[in-house]
Amino acid sequence: MNQGISAYDIKQEGSGATNTEINDSLFSHIDFGPLKMYLDDDNITDISYSNNGQVWLKSLDKGVYRVDNPGINNELVEKIAFQCANIMGKSFNMASPFLDSESSELRMNFVHDSIARNGIAVVFRKTPAKIRLKKEKIIADKYITAGIHDFLIDCVKGHCNIIVSGETGSGKTELVKYLASHTAENEKIVTIEDTLELHLDKIFPHRDIVAMKTNNIASYSDVLVTCMRQNPKWILLSEVRSAEAVTAVRNSISSGHNILSTIHADKAQSIPYRLYSLLESNIDVDQFMSTIYRYVQLGIHVRARYDKNTGGFMREVCEVCEFYVTRDNVPEAHVIYHKSPTGEEVMSPPSEYLIDYLEAQGVMIKDKDYGNTNSNTQRNLEAALNSNSVNANETLNNQVETIVEKQEVANDVNALNNNAISVSMENNNINNENFYHVDNSSALSNQDELDKTQYFDVFSPKDDLI
């Protein structure tokens, strides 16, 4: 059965098109049926189908909600899956029950009904080549205050390294795209992604932008080496979610390049510790933290929530945190802006370290007024925020210390077990002279318990399902 046009058919046309153009042409032939109306709606970001006919949408203003559309059923989804598999030269069946497919502005993940027992499942994630955020609109929608907006733009102009944190669907990538749009026209950008989402090369076709994509042949490390040789001013990593990506971030910033990236974390202050938790090696904690605090100037946290006042769904910048290393070589975090779930805001002036850094880049912010909240509210919130910050840092430091201590205890127990085995062997060589006895059952029991609890993550964020 012919499920659609193949890559071979397109290439035979001899148009001289690039692989990306060929791929887009192939996907343009897919018949999405009733799904197309949702795919064409710019307000909708995600479409989920499962459970023999359930359709769930995620939009910019309503959040997640269900729609009834009888035309969207298992037969339609299977047809789309087979067309995607045909384009990619892959199979989608019981032997190959998972299928990931992507065009330039759409990502799809299919699960065969041999695995999804309540019917075939698919998620569509739209990644349009456009900047959705506009200054006037995001300020009017209370996504960000005018003062913090101008402050962040000044930080971009001052070549600050910035990492944006948040949960899945909070709008991290959209904010990175918006910040990147304020980089200087003559500054070269290289984007490194495992799935195409940024599309800056298409949004700004006149600029010097190289879009790189990792695959099973070229890893993050491989691509990063080539990226460095491209001599970029900015390196944009779509998301830091592996040890390899953390290493890429560290190598980028320590070599003098500027980065914009995203990460899953519960708040901006947690970004350095989240980076550390992703590492798989036993790198020195203090050394790693010192590098991150020294070279990553800002962390931004965005969240998505339902607004009780409007009854709608909203995204917002709720925390901006500054990282630096003091003159006494102590890593510190300083919250510049915080917005509570109830809408209360507090601003604190940037530290002298950030001011000096930006001045060295030719950006003067010392005498700028980025806006202040009510003085009494500000004082109260600053006191609470500083208290929470101290408690959070103490907790995180204790967790890291616990990991190190458990590793040391485990090493001691291993040494004890080895000594016990050596003593036991010596006893066997002595003709039944049981003048020395070691009972290592307790040590072995302790080792079993340590093996169960020795390794754990500092954080446990929700996994990105797409």
Kinemage of the C-alpha trace (Angstrom):
@kinemage 1
@onewidth
@group {chain A} dominant
@subgroup {mainchain}
@vectorlist {calphas} color= white
{ca met a 1} P 0.000 0.000 0.000
{ca asn a 2} L 1.393 3.412 -0.960
{ca gln a 3} L 1.439 5.570 2.184
{ca gly a 4} L 2.892 8.692 0.584
{ca ile a 5} L 5.742 10.174 -1.378
{ca ser a 6} L 9.239 8.949 -0.521
{ca ala a 7} L 12.577 10.735 -0.131
{ca tyr a 8} L 13.773 8.976 -3.283
{ca asp a 9} L 10.956 10.558 -5.303
{ca ile a 10} L 11.917 14.054 -4.165
{ca lys a 11} L 15.632 13.588 -4.773
{ca gln a 12} L 15.000 12.343 -8.294
{ca glu a 13} L 13.613 15.749 -9.188
{ca gly a 14} L 17.205 17.054 -9.221
{ca ser a 15} L 16.250 20.421 -7.781
{ca gly a 16} L 19.499 20.813 -5.843
{ca ala a 17} L 17.519 21.282 -2.644
{ca thr a 18} L 19.138 20.859 0.765
{ca asn a 19} L 18.298 17.949 3.046
{ca thr a 20} L 16.191 20.274 5.200
{ca glu a 21} L 14.221 21.507 2.211
{ca ile a 22} L 13.711 17.932 1.001
{ca asn a 23} L 12.524 16.926 4.466
{ca asp a 24} L 10.068 19.825 4.622
{ca ser a 25} L 8.770 18.999 1.168
{ca leu a 26} L 8.175 15.403 2.197
{ca phe a 27} L 6.256 16.331 5.330
{ca ser a 28} L 4.161 18.829 3.395
{ca his a 29} L 2.593 15.850 1.603
{ca ile a 30} L 1.264 14.292 4.818
{ca asp a 31} L -2.512 14.343 5.139
{ca phe a 32} L -3.277 15.374 8.720
{ca gly a 33} L -7.028 15.427 8.160
{ca pro a 34} L -9.020 17.109 10.971
{ca leu a 35} L -5.795 17.626 12.942
{ca lys a 36} L -4.683 20.310 10.488
{ca met a 37} L -7.015 22.935 11.968
{ca tyr a 38} L -5.181 22.615 15.286
{ca leu a 39} L -1.760 22.520 13.656
{ca asp a 40} L -2.537 25.773 11.818
{ca asp a 41} L -3.678 27.548 14.998
{ca asp a 42} L -0.745 29.635 16.265
{ca asn a 43} L -2.276 29.727 19.741
{ca ile a 44} L -1.963 25.937 20.128
{ca thr a 45} L 1.469 24.588 21.050
{ca asp a 46} L 0.838 20.870 21.723
{ca ile a 47} L -1.639 18.211 20.610
{ca ser a 48} L -1.993 14.883 22.398
{ca tyr a 49} L -4.000 11.889 21.172
{ca ser a 50} L -4.581 8.701 23.180
{ca asn a 51} L -7.149 6.327 24.680
{ca asn a 52} L -8.989 5.497 21.444
{ca gly a 53} L -10.136 8.988 20.545
{ca gln a 54} L -9.226 11.476 23.280
{ca val a 55} L -7.720 14.725 21.970
{ca trp a 56} L -6.030 17.147 24.381
{ca leu a 57} L -4.731 20.558 23.356
{ca lys a 58} L -2.307 22.935 25.031
{ca ser a 59} L -2.675 26.596 24.122
{ca leu a 60} L -0.993 29.818 25.119
{ca asp a 61} L -4.089 31.279 26.776
{ca lys a 62} L -6.138 28.286 28.010
{ca gly a 63} L -3.484 25.795 29.061
{ca val a 64} L -4.436 22.117 28.692
{ca tyr a 65} L -7.996 21.214 27.727
{ca arg a 66} L -9.868 18.435 25.927
{ca val a 67} L -11.793 18.737 22.654
{ca asp a 68} L -14.211 16.321 20.986
{ca asn a 69} L -13.528 15.620 17.322
{ca pro a 70} L -14.849 12.247 16.016
{ca gly a 71} L -12.793 12.631 12.853
{ca ile a 72} L -9.614 12.192 14.849
{ca asn a 73} L -9.391 8.461 15.575
{ca asn a 74} L -6.980 5.527 15.627
{ca glu a 75} L -7.244 5.030 11.877
{ca leu a 76} L -6.174 8.625 11.133
{ca val a 77} L -3.275 8.525 13.591
{ca glu a 78} L -2.028 5.190 12.226
{ca lys a 79} L -2.194 6.617 8.694
{ca ile a 80} L -0.085 9.629 9.739
{ca ala a 81} L 2.386 7.351 11.547
{ca phe a 82} L 2.846 5.145 8.467
{ca gln a 83} L 3.378 8.207 6.265
{ca cys a 84} L 6.047 9.530 8.653
{ca ala a 85} L 7.713 6.111 8.812
{ca asn a 86} L 7.743 5.909 5.018
{ca ile a 87} L 9.358 9.350 4.727
{ca met a 88} L 12.058 8.407 7.245
{ca gly a 89} L 12.631 4.928 5.823
{ca lys a 90} L 11.652 3.297 9.110
{ca ser a 91} L 9.092 0.771 10.303
{ca phe a 92} L 6.255 1.283 12.755
{ca asn a 93} L 4.922 -2.030 14.021
{ca met a 94} L 5.204 -4.475 16.921
{ca ala a 95} L 8.897 -4.961 16.199
{ca ser a 96} L 9.480 -1.164 16.066
{ca pro a 97} L 6.789 0.249 18.366
{ca phe a 98} L 8.259 3.745 18.812
{ca leu a 99} L 8.597 6.418 16.148
{ca asp a 100} L 10.098 9.898 16.503
{ca ser a 101} L 9.606 12.160 13.533
{ca glu a 102} L 10.241 15.842 12.960
{ca ser a 103} L 9.923 18.455 10.279
{ca ser a 104} L 11.295 21.957 10.522
{ca glu a 105} L 8.408 23.158 12.708
{ca leu a 106} L 6.769 20.000 14.060
{ca arg a 107} L 7.876 17.148 16.314
{ca met a 108} L 5.903 13.918 16.565
{ca asn a 109} L 6.224 10.937 18.875
{ca phe a 110} L 4.151 7.820 18.156
{ca val a 111} L 3.633 4.776 20.394
{ca his a 112} L 2.290 1.583 18.783
{ca asp a 113} L -0.810 -0.042 20.278
{ca ser a 114} L 1.246 -3.142 21.114
{ca ile a 115} L 2.827 -0.952 23.832
{ca ala a 116} L 0.051 1.594 24.452
{ca arg a 117} L -2.552 -0.990 25.375
{ca asn a 118} L -5.467 1.464 25.335
{ca gly a 119} L -4.784 2.443 21.732
{ca ile a 120} L -2.124 4.141 19.615
{ca ala a 121} L -0.788 7.366 21.149
{ca val a 122} L 0.867 10.400 19.619
{ca val a 123} L 2.029 13.838 20.727
{ca phe a 124} L 2.566 16.737 18.338
{ca arg a 125} L 4.855 19.562 19.534
{ca lys a 126} L 4.873 22.679 17.368
{ca thr a 127} L 8.165 24.551 17.044
{ca pro a 128} L 7.394 27.520 14.775
{ca ala a 129} L 10.157 29.576 13.205
{ca lys a 130} L 9.003 32.814 14.772
{ca ile a 131} L 9.494 34.941 17.871
{ca arg a 132} L 6.229 34.621 19.769
{ca leu a 133} L 7.168 37.075 22.518
{ca lys a 134} L 6.685 40.784 21.802
{ca lys a 135} L 7.751 43.457 24.276
{ca glu a 136} L 4.480 45.373 24.472
{ca lys a 137} L 2.369 42.220 24.770
{ca ile a 138} L 4.447 40.414 27.391
{ca ile a 139} L 4.509 43.524 29.574
{ca ala a 140} L 0.752 44.043 29.159
{ca asp a 141} L 0.131 40.348 29.931
{ca lys a 142} L 2.308 40.604 33.068
{ca tyr a 143} L 4.693 38.003 31.696
{ca ile a 144} L 7.485 40.314 32.827
{ca thr a 145} L 7.823 43.796 34.281
{ca ala a 146} L 9.130 46.596 32.089
{ca gly a 147} L 12.086 47.078 34.431
{ca ile a 148} L 13.202 43.451 34.456
{ca his a 149} L 12.693 43.280 30.691
{ca asp a 150} L 15.067 46.193 30.129
{ca phe a 151} L 17.530 44.771 32.659
{ca leu a 152} L 17.669 41.399 30.876
{ca ile a 153} L 18.138 43.047 27.482
{ca asp a 154} L 21.044 45.071 28.923
{ca cys a 155} L 22.543 41.817 30.238
{ca val a 156} L 22.308 40.268 26.774
{ca lys a 157} L 23.953 43.334 25.249
{ca gly a 158} L 26.621 42.989 27.941
{ca his a 159} L 27.297 39.366 26.914
{ca cys a 160} L 26.119 37.713 30.119
{ca asn a 161} L 25.916 33.926 30.143
{ca ile a 162} L 22.270 33.128 30.885
{ca ile a 163} L 20.463 29.877 31.690
{ca val a 164} L 16.661 29.752 31.778
{ca ser a 165} L 14.983 27.219 34.082
{ca gly a 166} L 11.409 25.985 34.337
{ca glu a 167} L 9.137 22.983 33.924
{ca thr a 168} L 8.068 21.403 30.652
{ca gly a 169} L 5.797 23.748 28.715
{ca ser a 170} L 6.689 26.837 30.745
{ca gly a 171} L 8.158 28.634 27.730
{ca lys a 172} L 11.906 28.333 28.341
{ca thr a 173} L 12.851 28.010 24.672
{ca glu a 174} L 10.616 30.918 23.665
{ca leu a 175} L 12.375 33.183 26.170
{ca val a 176} L 15.810 32.089 24.924
{ca lys a 177} L 14.735 32.884 21.342
{ca tyr a 178} L 13.523 36.305 22.456
{ca leu a 179} L 16.771 37.086 24.283
{ca ala a 180} L 18.813 35.864 21.320
{ca ser a 181} L 16.920 38.257 19.058
{ca his a 182} L 18.541 41.122 20.986
{ca thr a 183} L 22.121 40.064 20.306
{ca ala a 184} L 24.111 42.345 18.019
{ca glu a 185} L 23.638 41.876 14.274
{ca asn a 186} L 27.369 41.316 13.677
{ca glu a 187} L 27.762 38.658 16.385
{ca lys a 188} L 27.907 35.118 15.052
{ca ile a 189} L 25.574 32.544 16.617
{ca val a 190} L 25.891 28.756 16.582
{ca thr a 191} L 22.919 26.738 17.832
{ca ile a 192} L 23.382 23.156 19.059
{ca glu a 193} L 20.241 21.025 19.417
{ca asp a 194} L 19.215 17.383 19.499
{ca thr a 195} L 15.739 18.354 18.236
{ca leu a 196} L 15.229 21.485 16.163
{ca glu a 197} L 13.332 24.155 18.116
{ca leu a 198} L 15.165 27.484 17.917
{ca his a 199} L 15.080 28.114 14.128
{ca leu a 200} L 17.085 31.327 14.486
{ca asp a 201} L 18.670 30.738 11.073
{ca lys a 202} L 15.200 30.968 9.516
{ca ile a 203} L 13.980 33.818 11.685
{ca phe a 204} L 17.077 35.895 10.879
{ca pro a 205} L 18.228 34.634 7.453
{ca his a 206} L 20.423 37.717 6.943
{ca arg a 207} L 22.568 36.980 10.018
{ca asp a 208} L 25.635 34.780 10.455
{ca ile a 209} L 23.941 31.830 12.186
{ca val a 210} L 24.924 28.160 11.971
{ca ala a 211} L 22.303 25.627 13.111
{ca met a 212} L 23.850 22.324 14.239
{ca lys a 213} L 21.967 19.161 15.207
{ca thr a 214} L 23.389 16.232 17.135
{ca asn a 215} L 22.637 12.654 16.107
{ca asn a 216} L 23.854 9.106 16.698
{ca ile a 217} L 27.032 9.916 14.768
{ca ala a 218} L 27.856 13.412 16.062
{ca ser a 219} L 27.509 13.789 19.834
{ca tyr a 220} L 27.369 17.021 21.837
{ca ser a 221} L 31.107 16.802 22.405
{ca asp a 222} L 31.841 16.280 18.711
{ca val a 223} L 29.582 19.115 17.629
{ca leu a 224} L 30.976 21.443 20.296
{ca val a 225} L 34.559 20.950 19.078
{ca thr a 226} L 33.483 21.930 15.563
{ca cys a 227} L 31.372 24.751 16.962
{ca met a 228} L 34.422 26.298 18.649
{ca arg a 229} L 36.280 26.258 15.341
{ca gln a 230} L 33.414 28.204 13.763
{ca asn a 231} L 34.450 31.121 16.006
{ca pro a 232} L 30.989 32.096 17.316
{ca lys a 233} L 30.289 34.901 19.753
{ca trp a 234} L 27.203 33.109 21.079
{ca ile a 235} L 26.538 29.396 21.554
{ca leu a 236} L 22.895 28.445 22.081
{ca leu a 237} L 22.187 25.023 23.567
{ca ser a 238} L 18.494 24.248 23.272
{ca glu a 239} L 18.406 22.333 26.571
{ca val a 240} L 20.832 20.959 29.152
{ca arg a 241} L 19.535 17.512 30.119
{ca ser a 242} L 22.549 15.193 30.118
{ca ala a 243} L 26.069 14.958 31.496
{ca glu a 244} L 27.403 15.568 28.006
{ca ala a 245} L 25.407 18.791 27.692
{ca val a 246} L 26.661 19.989 31.098
{ca thr a 247} L 30.217 19.401 29.941
{ca ala a 248} L 29.438 21.337 26.764
{ca val a 249} L 28.167 24.284 28.834
{ca arg a 250} L 31.206 24.269 31.093
{ca asn a 251} L 33.648 24.058 28.195
{ca ser a 252} L 31.837 26.815 26.295
{ca ile a 253} L 31.819 29.358 29.083
{ca ser a 254} L 35.327 28.587 30.308
{ca ser a 255} L 36.696 29.132 26.791
{ca gly a 256} L 35.312 32.666 26.572
{ca his a 257} L 32.175 32.048 24.501
{ca asn a 258} L 28.787 33.350 25.596
{ca ile a 259} L 25.875 30.960 26.065
{ca leu a 260} L 22.097 31.003 26.241
{ca ser a 261} L 20.470 27.741 27.282
{ca thr a 262} L 17.626 26.109 29.218
{ca ile a 263} L 17.401 23.507 31.981
{ca his a 264} L 14.757 21.811 34.113
{ca ala a 265} L 14.964 23.189 37.662
{ca asp a 266} L 12.538 24.293 40.367
{ca lys a 267} L 13.973 27.818 40.677
{ca ala a 268} L 16.766 29.973 39.327
{ca gln a 269} L 18.884 29.607 42.469
{ca ser a 270} L 18.971 25.835 41.952
{ca ile a 271} L 20.526 25.955 38.470
{ca pro a 272} L 24.180 25.331 39.538
{ca tyr a 273} L 23.178 22.377 41.716
{ca arg a 274} L 20.919 21.000 39.001
{ca leu a 275} L 23.849 21.134 36.588
{ca tyr a 276} L 25.979 19.238 39.091
{ca ser a 277} L 23.304 16.586 39.635
{ca leu a 278} L 23.310 15.795 35.897
{ca leu a 279} L 27.007 14.938 35.919
{ca glu a 280} L 27.870 11.257 35.980
{ca ser a 281} L 31.492 11.637 37.036
{ca asn a 282} L 32.935 12.168 40.513
{ca ile a 283} L 34.152 15.667 39.758
{ca asp a 284} L 35.064 17.842 42.726
{ca val a 285} L 31.948 19.685 43.907
{ca asp a 286} L 33.677 22.893 44.956
{ca gln a 287} L 35.657 23.135 41.741
{ca phe a 288} L 32.573 22.616 39.573
{ca met a 289} L 30.436 25.075 41.527
{ca ser a 290} L 33.173 27.685 41.444
{ca thr a 291} L 33.306 27.410 37.635
{ca ile a 292} L 29.527 27.766 37.227
{ca tyr a 293} L 29.172 30.646 39.685
{ca arg a 294} L 32.115 32.447 38.130
{ca tyr a 295} L 31.106 32.171 34.476
{ca val a 296} L 27.279 31.974 34.470
{ca gln a 297} L 26.099 35.459 35.330
{ca leu a 298} L 22.316 35.004 35.391
{ca gly a 299} L 19.650 32.391 35.999
{ca ile a 300} L 16.032 33.088 34.992
{ca his a 301} L 13.061 31.008 36.106
{ca val a 302} L 9.794 30.954 34.148
{ca arg a 303} L 6.594 29.229 35.176
{ca ala a 304} L 3.201 28.481 33.686
{ca arg a 305} L 0.110 28.591 35.866
{ca tyr a 306} L -3.596 29.298 35.963
{ca asp a 307} L -4.450 32.816 37.041
{ca lys a 308} L -7.336 32.853 39.524
{ca asn a 309} L -8.119 36.498 38.772
{ca thr a 310} L -8.564 36.092 35.019
{ca gly a 311} L -9.363 32.381 34.956
{ca gly a 312} L -6.848 32.006 32.151
{ca phe a 313} L -3.493 30.336 31.653
{ca met a 314} L -0.394 32.496 31.943
{ca arg a 315} L 3.363 32.243 31.737
{ca glu a 316} L 5.622 34.579 33.660
{ca val a 317} L 9.195 35.327 34.641
{ca cys a 318} L 9.108 34.773 38.393
{ca glu a 319} L 12.777 34.869 39.395
{ca val a 320} L 16.038 36.390 38.204
{ca cys a 321} L 19.116 35.299 40.106
{ca glu a 322} L 22.700 36.477 39.808
{ca phe a 323} L 25.693 34.169 40.339
{ca tyr a 324} L 29.185 35.299 41.224
{ca val a 325} L 32.309 34.411 43.190
{ca thr a 326} L 33.333 36.900 45.854
{ca arg a 327} L 36.807 38.304 46.251
{ca asp a 328} L 37.241 35.749 49.035
{ca asn a 329} L 36.576 33.040 46.428
{ca val a 330} L 33.152 32.146 47.863
{ca pro a 331} L 30.376 31.234 45.351
{ca glu a 332} L 27.200 33.194 46.048
{ca ala a 333} L 23.728 33.640 44.548
{ca his a 334} L 21.834 36.922 44.728
{ca val a 335} L 18.134 37.188 43.847
{ca ile a 336} L 17.554 40.349 41.823
{ca tyr a 337} L 13.850 39.779 41.153
{ca his a 338} L 11.237 37.501 42.678
{ca lys a 339} L 7.508 37.191 42.062
{ca ser a 340} L 5.466 35.145 44.504
{ca pro a 341} L 2.548 32.910 43.431
{ca thr a 342} L 0.205 35.586 44.800
{ca gly a 343} L 1.740 38.236 42.546
{ca glu a 344} L 3.875 40.102 45.067
{ca glu a 345} L 7.123 41.338 43.541
{ca val a 346} L 10.458 42.319 45.001
{ca met a 347} L 13.489 43.781 43.278
{ca ser a 348} L 16.998 44.107 44.553
{ca pro a 349} L 19.815 46.005 42.820
{ca pro a 350} L 22.475 43.903 41.078
{ca ser a 351} L 25.739 43.318 42.896
{ca glu a 352} L 28.939 45.218 42.241
{ca tyr a 353} L 30.282 42.103 40.503
{ca leu a 354} L 27.604 42.180 37.812
{ca ile a 355} L 27.857 45.951 37.465
{ca asp a 356} L 31.630 45.700 36.963
{ca tyr a 357} L 31.229 42.834 34.478
{ca leu a 358} L 28.747 44.777 32.363
{ca glu a 359} L 30.834 47.957 32.504
{ca ala a 360} L 33.783 45.972 31.155
{ca gln a 361} L 31.505 45.043 28.231
{ca gly a 362} L 30.559 48.683 27.666
{ca val a 363} L 27.084 48.473 29.248
{ca met a 364} L 26.457 50.916 32.098
{ca ile a 365} L 23.648 49.952 34.499
{ca lys a 366} L 24.881 51.485 37.756
{ca asp a 367} L 22.624 54.537 37.644
{ca lys a 368} L 19.685 52.933 35.853
{ca asp a 369} L 16.337 52.569 37.598
{ca tyr a 370} L 14.696 49.316 36.487
{ca gly a 371} L 11.646 49.929 38.678
{ca asn a 372} L 10.978 49.326 42.378
{ca thr a 373} L 8.118 47.753 44.275
{ca asn a 374} L 6.448 49.195 47.361
{ca ser a 375} L 9.193 49.838 49.913
{ca asn a 376} L 7.501 48.083 52.860
{ca thr a 377} L 6.555 45.076 50.759
{ca gln a 378} L 10.031 45.006 49.320
{ca arg a 379} L 11.701 44.988 52.732
{ca asn a 380} L 9.437 42.216 54.009
{ca leu a 381} L 9.877 40.083 50.920
{ca glu a 382} L 13.633 40.633 50.840
{ca ala a 383} L 13.892 39.417 54.427
{ca ala a 384} L 11.792 36.323 53.673
{ca leu a 385} L 13.612 35.705 50.412
{ca asn a 386} L 17.039 35.953 51.999
{ca ser a 387} L 15.923 33.587 54.751
{ca asn a 388} L 14.623 31.068 52.225
{ca ser a 389} L 17.769 31.457 50.156
{ca val a 390} L 19.988 30.718 53.155
{ca asn a 391} L 17.890 27.698 54.146
{ca ala a 392} L 17.806 26.391 50.577
{ca asn a 393} L 21.551 26.754 50.144
{ca glu a 394} L 22.191 25.051 53.484
{ca thr a 395} L 19.903 22.178 52.449
{ca leu a 396} L 21.575 21.793 49.077
{ca asn a 397} L 25.039 21.927 50.612
{ca asn a 398} L 24.008 19.305 53.165
{ca gln a 399} L 22.723 17.053 50.388
{ca val a 400} L 25.972 17.329 48.455
{ca glu a 401} L 27.970 16.715 51.648
{ca thr a 402} L 25.818 13.641 52.341
{ca ile a 403} L 26.709 12.212 48.935
{ca val a 404} L 30.409 12.686 49.656
{ca glu a 405} L 30.133 11.303 53.195
{ca lys a 406} L 28.257 8.193 52.014
{ca gln a 407} L 30.896 7.601 49.386
{ca glu a 408} L 33.612 7.837 52.041
{ca val a 409} L 31.733 5.476 54.370
{ca ala a 410} L 31.246 3.019 51.522
{ca asn a 411} L 34.983 3.101 50.830
{ca asp a 412} L 35.700 2.449 54.530
{ca val a 413} L 33.292 -0.500 54.556
{ca asn a 414} L 34.889 -1.945 51.437
{ca ala a 415} L 38.281 -1.674 53.099
{ca leu a 416} L 36.899 -3.391 56.211
{ca asn a 417} L 35.488 -6.220 54.107
{ca asn a 418} L 38.797 -6.686 52.328
{ca asn a 419} L 40.627 -6.831 55.662
{ca ala a 420} L 38.110 -9.331 56.985
{ca ile a 421} L 38.596 -11.572 53.949
{ca ser a 422} L 42.380 -11.399 54.348
{ca val a 423} L 42.145 -12.314 58.021
{ca ser a 424} L 39.793 -15.198 57.204
{ca met a 425} L 42.257 -16.594 54.674
{ca glu a 426} L 45.065 -16.391 57.205
{ca asn a 427} L 42.943 -18.254 59.736
{ca asn a 428} L 42.337 -21.085 57.287
{ca asn a 429} L 46.073 -21.481 56.822
{ca ile a 430} L 46.607 -21.951 60.545
{ca asn a 431} L 45.967 -25.520 61.661
{ca asn a 432} L 42.641 -25.047 63.418
{ca glu a 433} L 44.165 -22.412 65.733
{ca asn a 434} L 41.175 -20.125 66.018
{ca phe a 435} L 42.904 -17.462 68.066
{ca tyr a 436} L 41.509 -14.647 65.938
{ca his a 437} L 37.958 -14.271 64.536
{ca val a 438} L 36.354 -11.531 62.482
{ca asp a 439} L 32.588 -11.339 61.992
{ca asn a 440} L 32.003 -9.284 58.846
{ca ser a 441} L 28.287 -9.984 58.535
{ca ser a 442} L 27.479 -6.591 60.029
{ca ala a 443} L 29.820 -4.875 57.596
{ca leu a 444} L 28.301 -6.735 54.681
{ca ser a 445} L 24.823 -5.816 55.883
{ca asn a 446} L 25.862 -2.179 56.149
{ca gln a 447} L 27.323 -2.406 52.644
{ca asp a 448} L 23.992 -3.725 51.318
{ca glu a 449} L 22.179 -0.787 52.861
{ca leu a 450} L 24.724 1.664 51.498
{ca asp a 451} L 24.433 0.160 48.019
{ca lys a 452} L 20.719 0.910 48.121
{ca thr a 453} L 21.105 4.548 49.149
{ca gln a 454} L 24.573 5.558 48.010
{ca tyr a 455} L 23.586 7.232 44.763
{ca phe a 456} L 20.745 9.651 44.396
{ca asp a 457} L 19.971 12.883 42.603
{ca val a 458} L 19.886 16.257 44.356
{ca phe a 459} L 16.720 17.065 42.464
{ca ser a 460} L 13.975 14.986 40.860
{ca pro a 461} L 12.313 17.186 38.215
{ca lys a 462} L 9.540 15.978 35.987
{ca asp a 463} L 10.853 14.214 32.915
{ca asp a 464} L 10.306 15.890 29.587
{ca leu a 465} L 7.996 13.483 27.809
{ca ile a 466} L 8.596 14.950 24.387
